[in-house]
Amino acid sequence: MTIIEMLQQSSILTILGVATVFGFIALMVFCIGLVGKIINRTGKKQPLEKGVVLPETVAAITAAVSEYRKSKE
């Protein structure tokens, strides 16, 4: 096998590898978009605005930190 043949074969494998990765990423983007549309149609709650924290979340975190500190004493 000459160096030219080896370079041709490695070029083909490289192109096939890049095409496979690109195709997989394109499929993932399509699936994520489809799932997003399905979720929006089912009427689920929209995500909160950035920086907004529910009081229940704050209470749960506070309780968890308190229990952790008690267990370390």
RAWO-V294980 format. One record per residue. PSI is psi in degrees with one decimal (* if undefined). BURIAL is I if it has 24 or more other C-alpha atoms within 12 Angstrom, else O. Layout:
PSI & BURIAL
PSI & BURIAL
This chain:
124.6 & O
169.6 & O
-34.4 & O
-44.7 & O
-40.0 & O
-40.8 & O
-39.3 & O
-45.7 & O
-41.7 & O
-33.3 & O
-43.1 & O
-44.5 & O
-37.8 & O
-46.1 & O
-42.6 & O
-40.4 & O
-45.5 & O
-42.7 & O
-38.8 & O
-45.1 & O
-44.1 & O
-43.9 & O
-40.6 & O
-42.8 & O
-41.2 & O
-40.4 & O
-41.0 & O
-43.2 & O
-42.9 & O
-46.1 & O
-41.0 & O
-41.3 & O
-40.6 & O
-43.8 & O
-39.4 & O
-42.9 & O
-40.1 & O
-43.6 & O
-41.1 & O
-35.6 & O
-26.4 & O
-7.0 & O
22.3 & O
159.6 & O
141.3 & O
150.6 & O
149.9 & O
158.1 & O
156.2 & O
130.9 & O
-6.3 & O
127.3 & O
130.9 & O
146.8 & O
-33.5 & O
-37.1 & O
-43.2 & O
-42.4 & O
-40.8 & O
-41.5 & O
-42.7 & O
-43.8 & O
-40.5 & O
-42.2 & O
-40.7 & O
-45.0 & O
-38.6 & O
-44.4 & O
-35.4 & O
-39.7 & O
-22.3 & O
-7.8 & O
* & O
